[in-house]
Amino acid sequence: MKTSDFDYSLPTELIAQTAIEPRDESRLMVLNRSDGSIEHRKFLEIVDYLRTGDVLVFNDSRVIPARLRGRKVDSGGRVEILLLRRLNTSFWEALVKPGKRVNIGTRVEVTNDSVGGRQTKILAEVTEMKQDGIKIIRFSDETLLPRVGEIPLPPYIHVPLTDPERYQAVYAAVAGSVAAPTAGLHFTSQLLNRIEQKGVHCQFVTLHVGLDTFRPVREDNPLKHPIYKEYGVITQEVSSQLYQAKTEGRRIICVGTTTVRIIEQVAQNAKASVLEPFEGWVSLFILPGYQFRMVDALITNFHLPKSTLLMLVTAFAGRDFISQTYGEAIAQKYRFYSFGDAMLII
């Protein structure tokens, strides 16, 4: 297995720059693993593929205003900071541009746009350098970060976000992600109501999306790729519901690859086949050959080449099927990546 096995060529015009409105009018490609068939539908028609008793599992993490813009105190040079993960009070892991010009001791004054003549300022100082360009930054007043930050969009999206809520799922509740769990962006409140009326159980876990969502795998051997840990929570109630569904033979359908990762890691840790509640770091890297313990179906978007997300989807559906699917999606001009269309793998 090589990282190049997960590469493909995508025409630039198929990278979605804006979101479809309403959310559930995006396209849906349905992949049936049992017979290898592919169907083309609208996302709102996903209800047709759900059964009474199914458990639909969502990631309720909310994107934080993680992009900060400022200037160096000593030179006035522009600096952009992308928050990745909170370590403790006032200290964060972050990516910085231009990274090579920002060293230990560099101080950056971060400000927001002046509203009504009032401007918020925070001082950021680089205290440590880590691998992969990650830096540890201390902020003078962490409580002001939401005022000076903005919602970060992936680098392949070049159209400004007019409504920050459009990059949040309608059910997003727990702040902590630096990128949206994008499979959830297709759901509307009305669609969720229709799903529940069909007798489908909607459950929510939390996994705060981190660096690996937008970082490509650079190692030739994907097994050498260091996975970036992400913080997650599964409550007692949700773990009990998932365990009961599994023992009763009801399907567990994950909305997004992040949901798959936290559920599967907890299942790996389970003793006596009982799914326990969980709070902690998730570092499961799913590659082809992985044996899924909990997940029966998956709703997901079309992912970047050589990404850990594409590797997970390939592990779930099979390399040949995914290769065929992506070729079909390109031929049918599906929209790719965060604001793009979706697939349901059953």
C-alpha positions as CSV (number, residue, x, y, z in Angstrom):
1,M,0.0,0.0,0.0
2,K,1.3,3.4,-1.0
3,T,0.0,6.9,-0.6
4,S,-0.1,7.3,-4.4
5,D,-2.8,4.6,-4.4
6,F,-5.2,7.3,-3.0
7,D,-4.4,9.9,-5.6
8,Y,-6.7,11.1,-8.4
9,S,-6.9,14.1,-10.7
10,L,-9.8,16.5,-10.1
11,P,-10.7,19.4,-12.5
12,T,-10.5,22.6,-10.5
13,E,-13.9,23.7,-11.5
14,L,-15.4,20.8,-9.5
15,I,-14.1,22.2,-6.2
16,A,-17.2,23.8,-4.6
17,Q,-16.6,27.4,-3.7
18,T,-20.0,28.1,-2.1
19,A,-22.6,26.0,-0.4
20,I,-25.9,24.9,-2.1
21,E,-29.1,26.4,-0.8
22,P,-31.1,24.9,0.8
23,R,-28.6,22.6,2.3
24,D,-30.4,19.4,1.5
25,E,-30.6,20.2,-2.3
26,S,-27.1,19.0,-2.7
27,R,-26.6,15.9,-4.8
28,L,-26.3,12.4,-3.2
29,M,-24.5,9.4,-4.7
30,V,-25.6,6.2,-3.1
31,L,-23.1,3.3,-3.1
32,N,-24.4,-0.2,-2.4
33,R,-21.5,-2.4,-1.3
34,S,-23.5,-5.6,-1.6
35,D,-24.1,-5.4,-5.4
36,G,-21.7,-2.6,-6.5
37,S,-24.5,-0.4,-7.7
38,I,-24.5,3.4,-7.8
39,E,-27.5,5.7,-7.7
40,H,-27.8,9.4,-8.2
41,R,-30.2,11.2,-5.9
42,K,-30.8,14.5,-4.0
43,F,-29.6,14.6,-0.4
44,L,-33.2,15.2,0.9
45,E,-34.0,11.8,-0.5
46,I,-31.7,10.1,1.9
47,V,-34.8,9.3,4.0
48,D,-35.7,6.6,1.4
49,Y,-32.6,4.6,2.5
50,L,-33.1,4.8,6.2
51,R,-35.1,2.2,8.2
52,T,-37.1,2.4,11.4
53,G,-34.7,1.5,14.3
54,D,-31.5,2.8,12.5
55,V,-29.2,4.9,14.6
56,L,-27.8,8.0,12.9
57,V,-24.7,9.3,14.6
58,F,-23.7,13.0,14.2
59,N,-20.6,14.9,15.3
60,D,-22.0,18.0,17.1
61,S,-18.6,19.8,17.3
62,R,-18.8,23.5,16.4
63,V,-16.1,25.4,14.4
64,I,-14.3,28.1,16.5
65,P,-13.1,31.4,15.0
66,A,-9.6,29.9,14.7
67,R,-8.1,32.3,12.1
68,L,-6.3,35.3,13.6
69,R,-4.6,38.1,11.7
70,G,-2.0,40.4,13.2
71,R,1.3,42.2,12.9
72,K,4.7,41.5,14.5
73,V,5.4,43.9,17.3
74,D,9.0,44.6,16.2
75,S,8.6,44.9,12.4
76,G,5.0,45.3,11.6
77,G,5.1,42.4,9.3
78,R,1.7,40.6,8.6
79,V,1.2,37.3,10.4
80,E,-1.7,34.8,10.1
81,I,-2.3,32.3,12.9
82,L,-4.5,29.2,12.7
83,L,-5.4,27.8,16.1
84,L,-5.3,24.0,16.2
85,R,-5.8,22.8,19.8
86,R,-6.0,24.4,23.2
87,L,-3.3,23.0,25.6
88,N,-4.2,24.8,28.8
89,T,-5.0,28.3,30.0
90,S,-3.7,30.8,27.4
91,F,-1.5,28.2,25.5
92,W,-2.5,26.9,22.0
93,E,-0.9,24.8,19.3
94,A,-1.1,26.7,16.0
95,L,0.1,27.0,12.5
96,V,1.6,30.4,11.5
97,K,2.2,32.1,8.2
98,P,4.9,33.0,7.2
99,G,6.1,30.2,9.4
100,K,9.8,30.5,8.7
101,R,9.9,34.1,9.8
102,V,8.2,33.5,13.1
103,N,10.5,32.1,15.7
104,I,10.5,31.6,19.5
105,G,10.0,34.9,21.2
106,T,8.2,36.5,18.3
107,R,5.3,38.7,19.5
108,V,2.3,39.4,17.4
109,E,-0.4,42.0,18.0
110,V,-3.8,40.5,16.9
111,T,-6.7,42.9,16.4
112,N,-10.2,42.8,15.1
113,D,-11.9,45.2,12.8
114,S,-12.9,48.3,14.7
115,V,-16.7,48.3,15.3
116,G,-18.2,51.5,16.6
117,G,-14.7,52.9,17.3
118,R,-13.8,50.0,19.7
119,Q,-11.0,47.7,18.8
120,T,-10.0,44.5,20.6
121,K,-6.3,43.7,20.9
122,I,-4.5,40.5,22.0
123,L,-0.8,39.9,22.3
124,A,0.4,36.5,21.0
125,E,3.9,35.2,21.7
126,V,5.6,32.1,20.3
127,T,7.0,30.0,23.1
128,E,7.9,26.7,21.5
129,M,8.5,25.1,18.0
130,K,7.2,21.6,17.3
131,Q,7.3,19.3,14.3
132,D,5.3,19.8,11.1
133,G,5.5,23.6,11.5
134,I,3.3,23.6,14.6
135,K,4.1,26.3,17.1
136,I,3.0,26.8,20.8
137,I,1.6,30.3,21.3
138,R,0.7,32.1,24.5
139,F,-2.1,34.7,24.4
140,S,-2.3,37.7,26.8
141,D,-6.1,37.2,27.2
142,E,-7.6,34.0,25.9
143,T,-11.1,35.1,26.6
144,L,-10.9,37.7,23.8
145,L,-10.0,35.2,21.1
146,P,-13.6,34.8,19.9
147,R,-13.7,38.6,19.3
148,V,-10.6,38.8,17.2
149,G,-10.8,35.5,15.3
150,E,-12.8,34.5,12.2
151,I,-14.1,31.2,11.0
152,P,-11.4,29.5,8.9
153,L,-12.2,28.1,5.5
154,P,-10.1,25.4,3.8
155,P,-7.3,26.8,1.5
156,Y,-9.1,25.5,-1.6
157,I,-12.1,27.8,-1.0
158,H,-11.4,31.3,-2.4
159,V,-14.9,32.8,-2.1
160,P,-15.4,34.7,1.2
161,L,-18.0,33.3,3.6
162,T,-20.9,35.8,3.8
163,D,-22.7,33.8,6.6
164,P,-20.4,32.1,9.1
165,E,-23.3,29.8,10.1
166,R,-23.2,28.2,6.7
167,Y,-20.0,26.5,7.7
168,Q,-21.6,25.0,10.8
169,A,-24.1,22.1,10.9
170,V,-27.5,23.2,12.1
171,Y,-27.0,21.0,15.2
172,A,-23.4,22.1,16.0
173,A,-23.3,22.8,19.7
174,V,-19.9,22.2,21.3
175,A,-17.1,24.6,20.3
176,G,-13.7,23.2,19.5
177,S,-13.2,22.4,15.8
178,V,-10.9,24.2,13.4
179,A,-12.7,22.8,10.4
180,A,-16.3,21.7,10.0
181,P,-17.3,18.0,10.0
182,T,-18.7,18.7,6.5
183,A,-20.9,15.6,6.0
184,G,-23.3,17.3,8.5
185,L,-23.6,20.5,6.5
186,H,-26.3,18.8,4.2
187,F,-28.9,18.4,7.0
188,T,-31.7,20.9,7.6
189,S,-33.9,21.0,10.7
190,Q,-36.8,19.9,8.5
191,L,-34.9,16.9,7.2
192,L,-33.9,15.9,10.7
193,N,-37.6,16.0,11.7
194,R,-38.5,13.8,8.8
195,I,-35.8,11.3,9.7
196,E,-36.9,11.1,13.3
197,Q,-40.6,10.7,12.2
198,K,-39.5,7.6,10.3
199,G,-38.3,6.1,13.6
200,V,-34.6,6.7,13.1
201,H,-32.7,7.4,16.4
202,C,-30.4,10.5,16.1
203,Q,-27.5,10.4,18.5
204,F,-24.7,13.0,19.0
205,V,-21.0,12.5,19.8
206,T,-18.3,15.1,19.8
207,L,-14.9,15.0,18.1
208,H,-13.1,18.3,17.6
209,V,-11.7,18.4,14.0
210,G,-8.0,19.1,13.8
211,L,-5.0,19.3,11.5
212,D,-5.4,15.9,9.6
213,T,-8.7,17.1,8.0
214,F,-6.7,19.4,5.7
215,R,-3.2,18.0,5.9
216,P,-2.2,15.7,3.0
217,V,-0.2,12.5,3.7
218,R,3.3,13.2,2.6
219,E,5.0,9.9,3.4
220,D,5.2,7.4,0.6
221,N,4.0,4.7,3.1
222,P,0.8,6.0,4.8
223,L,1.7,3.8,7.8
224,K,4.5,6.3,8.6
225,H,2.1,9.2,8.6
226,P,1.8,10.7,12.2
227,I,-1.9,11.1,13.0
228,Y,-2.9,14.3,14.8
229,K,-4.8,13.6,18.0
230,E,-8.3,15.0,18.3
231,Y,-10.4,15.4,21.5
232,G,-13.7,13.6,21.7
233,V,-16.6,12.7,24.0
234,I,-19.2,10.0,24.0
235,T,-21.7,10.1,26.8
236,Q,-23.0,7.2,28.8
237,E,-26.5,7.6,27.2
238,V,-25.1,7.5,23.7
239,S,-22.7,4.6,24.3
240,S,-25.6,2.6,25.8
241,Q,-27.8,3.4,22.7
242,L,-25.1,2.3,20.3
243,Y,-24.4,-0.9,22.2
244,Q,-28.1,-1.8,22.3
245,A,-28.5,-1.1,18.6
246,K,-25.6,-3.3,17.8
247,T,-26.8,-6.2,19.9
248,E,-30.2,-6.0,18.4
249,G,-28.9,-6.0,14.8
250,R,-30.0,-2.4,14.0
251,R,-27.8,-0.4,11.7
252,I,-25.4,2.3,13.0
253,I,-25.0,5.0,10.3
254,C,-22.2,7.5,10.8
255,V,-22.5,11.1,9.5
256,G,-18.9,11.8,8.6
257,T,-15.5,10.2,9.0
258,T,-14.8,11.9,12.3
259,T,-17.8,10.1,13.8
260,V,-16.5,6.8,12.5
261,R,-13.1,7.4,14.1
262,I,-14.3,8.1,17.6
263,I,-16.9,5.3,17.6
264,E,-14.4,2.8,16.2
265,Q,-11.7,3.8,18.7
266,V,-14.1,3.4,21.6
267,A,-15.2,0.0,20.2
268,Q,-11.6,-1.1,20.1
269,N,-11.2,-0.2,23.7
270,A,-14.4,-2.0,24.8
271,K,-14.2,-4.8,27.3
272,A,-16.6,-7.8,27.2
273,S,-18.1,-6.2,24.1
274,V,-19.7,-3.4,26.1
275,L,-19.3,0.1,24.7
276,E,-18.2,2.4,27.5
277,P,-18.6,6.2,27.7
278,F,-15.5,8.1,26.6
279,E,-13.7,11.4,27.0
280,G,-10.2,11.8,25.7
281,W,-7.9,11.8,22.7
282,V,-8.7,10.0,19.5
283,S,-5.8,8.9,17.3
284,L,-7.2,6.0,15.3
285,F,-5.9,5.9,11.7
286,I,-8.2,3.8,9.6
287,L,-6.6,2.3,6.4
288,P,-7.6,-0.5,4.0
289,G,-7.6,-3.8,5.9
290,Y,-9.2,-2.3,9.0
291,Q,-12.0,-4.4,10.5
292,F,-15.0,-2.2,11.3
293,R,-16.7,-3.1,14.6
294,M,-19.6,-0.7,14.9
295,V,-20.3,1.2,11.6
296,D,-22.7,-0.3,9.1
297,A,-23.2,2.7,6.8
298,L,-21.5,6.0,6.2
299,I,-22.6,9.5,4.9
300,T,-19.6,11.5,3.7
301,N,-18.4,14.1,1.2
302,F,-15.9,13.7,-1.6
303,H,-12.4,14.0,-0.1
304,L,-9.0,15.4,-1.2
305,P,-6.5,13.1,-2.9
306,K,-3.9,11.4,-0.5
307,S,-5.9,12.4,2.5
308,T,-6.5,10.3,5.6
309,L,-10.3,10.8,5.0
310,L,-10.1,9.2,1.6
311,M,-8.1,6.4,3.1
312,L,-10.8,5.7,5.7
313,V,-13.6,5.8,3.0
314,T,-11.5,3.4,0.9
315,A,-11.2,1.0,3.9
316,F,-15.0,1.1,4.3
317,A,-16.1,0.6,0.7
318,G,-13.1,-1.0,-1.1
319,R,-10.4,0.5,-3.3
320,D,-11.9,-0.5,-6.7
321,F,-15.4,0.7,-5.7
322,I,-14.2,4.1,-4.5
323,S,-12.0,4.5,-7.5
324,Q,-15.0,3.8,-9.8
325,T,-17.2,6.1,-7.7
326,Y,-14.8,9.1,-7.9
327,G,-14.5,8.6,-11.6
328,E,-18.3,8.6,-11.9
329,A,-18.6,11.7,-9.7
330,I,-16.1,13.6,-11.9
331,A,-17.9,12.4,-15.1
332,Q,-21.2,13.5,-13.7
333,K,-19.8,16.8,-12.4
334,Y,-20.4,16.3,-8.7
335,R,-19.2,19.1,-6.5
336,F,-16.2,18.2,-4.3
337,Y,-14.8,18.9,-0.8
338,S,-16.3,20.9,2.1
339,F,-19.1,22.7,0.3
340,G,-19.6,19.8,-2.2
341,D,-22.0,17.0,-2.7
342,A,-22.3,13.8,-0.6
343,M,-22.3,10.1,-0.8
344,L,-24.1,7.4,1.2
345,I,-22.3,4.1,1.5
346,I,-24.6,1.2,2.5
